[in-house]
Amino acid sequence: MSQIFCKRIYDKASADDGFRILIDRLWPRGISKEEACIDEWLKDIAPSNELRTWFHHQPELFPEFKSKYIEELKSKNQLITHILHIAKTQKVCLLYGAKDKENNQAVVLLGVLLNN
């Protein structure tokens, strides 16, 4: 399998990124579609609106957010399989908008993908 990794959408796009997938439910503020350089927007793999608003990027809530999001991902096998299928032939870059690079949904999704 090719490499799968995470990157903030606000970081400059690179040819080394491979297939760029935006995994946020909402479009990131201040980024144009051209600037984003995304290949696909999988908003349905993002945490539910309820979970996203509850978490509100509070690091102290991350452990509970992580377990709740993993539970949500169990019903999204088709989307997980889709990402893994792409990763068989090329690098996949999971794009997210959160400022916190350690406590966000991309980190959780990456862990789920790497354990499949």
Buried (B, 14 or more C-beta within 10 A) or exposed (E): EEEBBBBBBBEEBEEEBBBBBBBBBEBBEEBEEEEBBBBBBBEEBBBEEEBBEBBEBEEEBBEEBBEBBBEBBEEBEEBBEBBBEBBEEEBBBBBBBBEEEEBBBBBBBBEBBEEE
